[in-house]
């Protein structure tokens, strides 16, 4: 923010001759709005590469600048700034922030490399958890000296030097200059954690416990403390773990839905007339489905089938005789989903999220797929991660539905505004998939 204020001061002197009250107001609004916009897009997250950080910076700056200009126009003060100043403010504001972020990124990487060299680490354990942990540590360029197994019969981790067993841990720590010990014991040996930790307390090492939870389907896991007690959150919704972000997602999507309905009105009217003329029956198809936290909602779609009894709620299949000629075109292009913008506007659905399935299908799959109902812990969406990755259309086998559910749970675990934006951008390129019928 300091570089932005210095730039604002220089531009005000250049274009207006003084740092007047209008420019001070713009500076104050920038300070107030930047933490929200930049935090929302996680611009300065340490795990981002330089290219990812700069991309997020550009989007956050456009969001912040666009909001500030809209606010100034709303209060009637935008005309107080010249077009030349606004142009330079938008352009050079991005440039100086990009330069400062590049500098900070270089300094951070240099410091991180130094810390990694000093924090020589060892993994204690075996099995899948030790393997996964070693892979993650190596991807983060942690100086990993090797593996200490629980006993001599344990299988070593591939591509990781075997240093010895638990009985030799003290000697290994001293010989290798270890400063960090990762405990990744398999589930059946978790009971040894307490005794091992007490032994390590007497040594000059940091101890990190990575519990074996590979057998549990985690949902948006997080780690915190409740007073002095460590807490591991195994299953949280987006609303409870990130309430501000959840609210922002809802508000943004409802605004986008409202804006989209205006230019799409002629297309919606044309489709409604075509559906009405194609076969007898209502224009809209309404069906109850499970929404957020399992609440029953009614979704809207353009009717694509001839009227028929729907007691069994059978999925549409290739060459399904129930589908009308107009309906076949609508389903192929996913235009039949457009009325769900009203569901988004009403707050029952999101633009991006797990696709809602019929209630009877949910009851069927809940008994056959582990954690199937966990996909209802977030609002269902018009499009989603499963859809843009090819898991759409008829799920005639249990494996296909398992793949879709896995993608839905991955979306809940990885959710971010950036991920939503990527899914929305990829969606138009998936609308002509051969699996849609």
C-alpha positions in Angstrom: 0.0 0.0 0.0 2.9 2.3 0.6 4.0 2.2 -3.1 0.4 2.9 -4.1 0.2 6.0 -1.9 3.5 7.3 -3.2 2.3 6.8 -6.7 -1.0 8.5 -5.9 0.8 11.5 -4.4 3.1 11.8 -7.5 0.2 11.5 -9.9 -1.9 14.0 -8.0 1.0 16.5 -8.1 1.5 15.8 -11.9 -2.1 16.1 -12.9 -3.7 18.4 -10.4 -0.7 20.3 -8.8 -1.6 19.3 -5.3 -2.6 16.3 -3.1 -6.1 17.7 -2.6 -9.0 16.3 -0.6 -10.3 14.3 -3.5 -7.0 12.4 -3.9 -6.8 11.8 -0.2 -10.3 10.3 -0.3 -9.2 8.0 -3.1 -6.2 7.0 -1.0 -8.3 6.2 2.0 -10.8 4.2 0.0 -7.9 2.2 -1.5 -6.6 1.4 2.0 -10.0 0.2 3.2 -10.8 -1.9 0.1 -7.5 -3.5 -0.7 -7.3 -6.0 2.3 -10.7 -7.4 1.3 -10.0 -7.7 -2.5 -6.5 -8.9 -2.1 -7.4 -11.3 0.7 -10.3 -12.6 -1.3 -8.0 -13.7 -4.1 -5.1 -14.7 -1.8 -2.7 -12.5 -3.8 0.2 -12.9 -1.4 -0.2 -16.5 -0.4 3.2 -18.1 0.0 2.3 -21.2 -2.0 1.7 -19.3 -5.2 4.4 -19.1 -7.9 5.3 -15.7 -9.1 3.2 -16.0 -12.2 0.2 -17.1 -10.2 0.7 -14.3 -7.7 0.9 -11.7 -10.5 -2.2 -13.1 -12.2 -4.2 -12.9 -8.9 -2.7 -9.4 -8.4 -4.1 -8.2 -11.7 -7.5 -9.6 -11.0 -7.6 -8.1 -7.5 -6.4 -4.7 -8.7 -9.1 -4.6 -11.4 -11.7 -5.6 -8.9 -10.5 -3.0 -6.4 -10.1 -0.2 -9.0 -13.5 -1.0 -10.6 -15.2 -0.9 -7.2 -13.6 2.4 -6.3 -14.5 4.0 -9.7 -18.1 2.7 -9.3 -18.3 4.1 -5.7 -16.9 7.5 -6.8 -19.4 7.6 -9.7 -22.2 6.8 -7.3 -21.3 9.7 -4.9 -20.8 12.0 -7.9 -17.1 12.6 -7.5 -15.6 10.7 -10.4 -15.8 13.8 -12.6 -13.3 15.5 -10.2 -10.5 13.3 -11.6 -9.2 13.7 -15.1 -9.2 10.9 -17.6 -5.4 11.1 -17.9 -5.0 10.7 -14.1 -7.4 7.7 -14.0 -5.5 6.1 -16.9 -2.1 6.5 -15.2 -3.5 5.5 -11.9 -4.9 2.2 -13.3 -1.8 1.4 -15.4 1.0 2.5 -13.2 -0.8 1.2 -10.1 -0.6 -2.3 -11.5 3.0 -1.8 -12.7 4.4 -0.6 -9.3 2.5 -3.4 -7.4 3.8 -6.0 -9.8 7.3 -4.8 -9.4 7.1 -4.7 -5.6 5.5 -8.1 -5.5 8.3 -9.5 -7.8 10.9 -8.0 -5.4 9.2 -9.4 -2.3 8.8 -12.8 -4.0 12.5 -12.9 -4.7 13.4 -12.0 -1.1 10.9 -14.5 0.3 12.3 -17.3 -1.9 15.8 -16.5 -0.8 14.8 -16.5 2.9 12.8 -19.7 2.4 15.7 -21.5 0.8 17.9 -20.5 3.7 15.4 -21.7 6.3 15.0 -25.0 4.4 18.7 -25.6 4.5 18.8 -25.0 8.2 15.7 -27.1 8.9 17.1 -30.5 7.9 14.2 -32.9 8.4 13.5 -36.6 8.8 10.3 -38.6 8.4 9.5 -41.2 11.1 7.0 -43.8 10.0 6.0 -46.1 7.1 3.1 -46.8 4.8 1.0 -44.5 2.7 1.1 -41.6 5.1 4.9 -41.5 5.2 5.0 -41.9 1.4 2.5 -39.0 0.9 4.2 -36.8 3.4 7.7 -37.4 1.8 6.3 -36.5 -1.6 4.7 -33.3 -0.2 7.9 -32.3 1.6 10.0 -32.9 -1.5 7.6 -30.9 -3.7 8.2 -28.0 -1.2 11.9 -28.4 -1.5 12.3 -29.3 2.2 15.8 -30.6 3.0 14.7 -34.2 3.7 17.6 -36.3 4.9 15.7 -39.6 4.9 13.4 -42.0 6.6 13.3 -43.7 10.1 11.1 -46.8 10.2 9.4 -48.1 13.2 11.3 -51.4 13.0 13.5 -53.2 10.6 10.7 -55.1 8.9 8.9 -52.0 7.6 9.0 -51.3 3.9 11.1 -48.2 3.0 9.7 -45.2 1.1 10.9 -45.2 -2.6 13.5 -42.6 -3.4 14.1 -41.8 0.2 17.2 -42.8 2.0 16.7 -45.3 4.9 18.5 -43.9 8.0 17.6 -46.6 10.5 14.9 -47.5 13.0 13.3 -45.8 16.0 15.9 -47.3 18.3 18.6 -45.4 16.5 16.6 -42.0 16.3 18.8 -40.1 18.9 22.0 -41.1 17.1 20.4 -40.2 13.6 19.4 -36.8 14.8 22.9 -36.0 16.0 24.7 -37.5 13.1 22.5 -35.9 10.4 22.1 -32.5 12.1 18.3 -32.9 12.1 16.3 -30.0 13.3 12.7 -31.1 12.4 11.1 -34.5 12.9 7.9 -35.4 11.1 5.9 -38.2 12.8 3.9 -40.2 10.2 3.2 -43.4 12.0 0.6 -45.8 10.4 -2.7 -46.0 12.1 -2.0 -49.2 14.0 1.0 -47.6 15.7 -0.6 -44.3 16.7 -0.5 -45.4 20.4 3.3 -45.0 20.3 3.1 -41.3 19.6 3.0 -40.1 23.2 6.1 -42.0 24.3 8.0 -41.0 21.2 7.1 -37.4 21.7 8.2 -37.4 25.3 11.6 -38.7 24.2 11.9 -36.1 21.5 11.2 -33.3 24.0 14.7 -33.7 25.4 16.3 -33.1 21.9 16.8 -29.8 20.0 14.3 -30.6 17.3 10.9 -29.4 16.1 8.3 -32.2 16.2 5.4 -32.3 13.7 2.8 -35.0 14.0 1.0 -35.9 10.7 -1.8 -38.3 11.8 -2.8 -41.1 9.5 -6.3 -40.1 8.3 -6.0 -41.6 4.8 -9.0 -43.9 5.6 -11.3 -41.0 6.3 -13.0 -38.9 3.6 -12.1 -35.4 4.9 -14.2 -32.5 3.9 -12.6 -29.0 3.9 -10.2 -30.0 6.8 -8.5 -27.3 8.8 -6.4 -27.0 11.9 -6.8 -24.6 14.8 -6.9 -24.4 18.6 -9.7 -24.0 21.1 -8.0 -22.2 23.8 -5.0 -24.3 24.8 -6.4 -27.4 23.1 -5.4 -28.3 19.5 -8.3 -28.9 17.3 -8.5 -30.9 14.0 -11.5 -30.0 11.9 -12.3 -33.1 9.9 -15.6 -31.9 8.3 -16.6 -28.3 7.8 -18.8 -26.4 5.4 -17.6 -23.4 3.5 -20.0 -21.2 5.4 -18.7 -22.2 8.8 -15.0 -22.2 7.9 -15.0 -19.1 5.7 -18.3 -17.2 6.4 -17.2 -13.9 4.9 -16.0 -15.7 1.7 -19.2 -17.7 1.6 -21.3 -14.6 1.8 -19.2 -12.9 -0.9 -19.6 -15.9 -3.2 -23.3 -15.8 -2.7 -23.6 -12.0 -3.3 -21.4 -12.1 -6.3 -23.2 -15.0 -8.0 -26.6 -13.6 -7.4 -25.5 -10.3 -8.9 -24.0 -12.1 -11.9 -27.2 -14.1 -12.3 -29.3 -10.9 -12.3 -27.0 -9.3 -14.8 -27.1 -12.3 -17.1 -30.9 -12.6 -17.1 -31.2 -9.2 -18.8 -29.3 -9.8 -22.0 -30.5 -13.5 -22.1 -34.2 -12.5 -22.0 -34.7 -12.6 -25.8 -33.0 -16.1 -25.9 -35.1 -17.3 -23.0 -38.3 -16.1 -24.6 -37.3 -17.8 -28.0 -36.6 -21.1 -26.2 -39.8 -20.9 -24.3 -41.8 -20.5 -27.5 -39.9 -23.4 -29.2 -40.6 -25.7 -26.2 -44.2 -24.8 -26.2 -44.6 -25.5 -29.9 -42.6 -28.7 -29.8 -45.0 -30.8 -27.7 -47.9 -30.4 -25.3 -47.0 -29.5 -21.7 -45.5 -26.8 -19.6 -42.5 -24.7 -20.8 -40.6 -25.3 -17.5 -39.7 -28.5 -15.9 -39.7 -28.3 -12.1 -38.3 -31.0 -9.8 -37.4 -31.3 -6.2 -33.8 -31.9 -5.4 -31.5 -31.7 -2.5 -29.8 -28.3 -1.9 -27.4 -26.9 0.7 -27.2 -29.1 3.8 -29.8 -31.5 2.3 -32.6 -29.0 2.2 -35.2 -29.7 -0.5 -35.3 -27.1 -3.2 -37.2 -26.9 -6.5 -35.0 -26.4 -9.6 -36.2 -25.0 -12.9 -35.2 -26.2 -16.4 -36.7 -25.9 -19.8 -38.8 -29.0 -20.5 -36.9 -31.3 -22.9 -39.1 -34.4 -22.8 -42.5 -35.4 -23.7 -44.8 -35.5 -20.7 -44.6 -39.0 -19.0 -45.0 -40.5 -15.5 -41.7 -39.8 -13.6 -42.2 -42.1 -10.5 -38.8 -43.8 -11.2 -37.0 -40.6 -12.1 -34.9 -42.4 -14.8 -31.8 -40.7 -16.1 -31.8 -39.5 -19.7 -29.8 -41.9 -21.9 -28.4 -41.7 -25.5 -31.3 -41.8 -28.0 -33.8 -41.6 -25.2 -37.3 -41.7 -26.9 -38.7 -39.4 -24.2 -36.6 -36.4 -25.4 -38.3 -34.1 -27.9 -36.4 -32.8 -31.0 -36.1 -29.3 -29.5 -35.2 -30.9 -26.2 -32.4 -32.8 -27.8 -30.8 -29.6 -29.0 -31.3 -27.9 -25.7 -29.7 -30.7 -23.8 -26.8 -30.9 -26.2 -26.0 -27.2 -25.7 -27.1 -27.2 -22.0 -29.4 -24.3 -22.8 -32.1 -26.1 -20.9 -30.2 -25.2 -17.7 -30.6 -21.4 -18.2 -33.8 -21.1 -16.0 -31.6 -22.1 -13.1 -30.2 -18.6 -13.1 -33.5 -17.8 -11.3 -32.6 -20.5 -8.7 -29.2 -18.7 -8.2 -31.0 -15.3 -7.9 -33.3 -16.8 -5.3 -30.4 -18.2 -3.4 -31.2 -21.9 -3.8 -28.3 -22.6 -6.1 -24.9 -21.2 -7.0 -23.3 -20.6 -10.4 -20.5 -23.1 -9.5 -21.0 -26.1 -7.2 -21.9 -29.8 -7.3 -24.8 -30.5 -9.7 -28.0 -31.3 -7.9 -29.4 -34.8 -8.5 -33.0 -36.0 -8.2 -34.0 -36.9 -4.7 -34.6 -40.6 -5.5 -31.1 -40.8 -7.1 -29.6 -39.3 -3.9 -31.3 -41.9 -1.7 -30.0 -44.7 -4.0 -26.4 -43.6 -4.1 -26.2 -42.6 -0.4 -26.3 -46.3 0.4 -23.7 -47.3 -2.1 -21.0 -44.5 -2.2 -19.1 -43.4 0.8 -19.5 -39.7 1.7 -22.0 -39.2 -1.2 -24.2 -36.9 0.9 -21.2 -34.7 1.8 -21.6 -33.1 -1.6 -24.7 -31.3 -0.2 -22.5 -29.4 2.3 -22.3 -26.6 -0.2 -24.9 -25.0 -2.5 -25.5 -27.0 -5.7 -24.4 -25.2 -8.9 -25.3 -24.8 -12.6 -21.8 -26.0 -13.4 -19.0 -27.5 -11.4 -15.6 -29.1 -11.3 -17.0 -32.5 -12.2 -18.7 -31.1 -15.3 -15.7 -29.4 -16.7 -13.6 -32.5 -16.1 -15.9 -34.7 -18.2 -17.9 -36.3 -15.4 -21.3 -35.5 -16.8 -24.2 -37.1 -18.6 -25.6 -40.5 -17.7 -24.0 -42.4 -14.9 -24.9 -45.9 -15.9 -22.3 -47.5 -13.7 -21.5 -46.9 -10.0 -17.9 -46.1 -10.9 -19.0 -43.1 -13.0 -21.0 -41.7 -10.1 -18.0 -42.3 -7.8 -15.8 -40.3 -10.1 -18.4 -37.4 -10.1 -18.7 -37.5 -6.3 -14.9 -37.5 -6.0 -14.7 -34.3 -8.2 -17.5 -32.7 -6.2 -15.7 -33.3 -2.9 -12.4 -32.1 -4.4 -14.2 -28.9 -5.3 -15.4 -28.4 -1.7 -11.9 -29.1 -0.4 -10.1 -26.8 -2.9 -12.7 -24.0 -3.2 -11.6 -20.5 -4.0 -12.8 -17.6 -6.1 -10.0 -18.4 -8.5 -11.2 -22.0 -8.9 -14.8 -20.7 -9.5 -13.4 -18.3 -12.2 -11.5 -21.1 -13.9 -14.6 -23.4 -13.9 -16.8 -20.6 -15.3 -14.3 -19.9 -18.1 -13.9 -23.6 -19.0 -17.7 -24.4 -19.0 -18.5 -23.0 -22.5 -15.9 -25.3 -24.0 -17.5 -28.4 -22.5 -21.1 -27.7 -23.6 -20.8 -29.8 -26.8 -19.5 -32.9 -25.0 -20.6 -36.2 -26.5 -21.7 -37.3 -23.1 -24.6 -34.8 -23.0 -27.9 -36.2 -24.2 
